[in-house]
Amino acid sequence: MLVLPVLWLLTAAGIYIAALRSGMTALKWAFAAIFTGPLLLPLFNSHKRLVLNKAHGRNTVLFRP
């Protein structure tokens, strides 16, 4: 019973830290993660990718092995 709320709070804390590191609005993403939990991760990852593409430009390579 206690596992699910703890998982949601840990997800919110992780998304808050990731948003801070990415230069996005961290509180907005943390509050969204508190309400939706781990279901927000795909939306967060796609928005982070869009922010990176907007910052670097359309024709840049973001990953080089």
C-alpha angles and dihedrals in degrees: 000000000000094000097075098053091045090050091051092049092047089050090051091050092048093049090047091054093044091050091050091051091048095049095245128131100282101191093053091053093044092053091047090051092050090057099040103025120196091351088081095064098089091048091048093050093049092047090049089052091050091050090051092050091048092050097046101034134251102279100047125111112236097185126046118174 
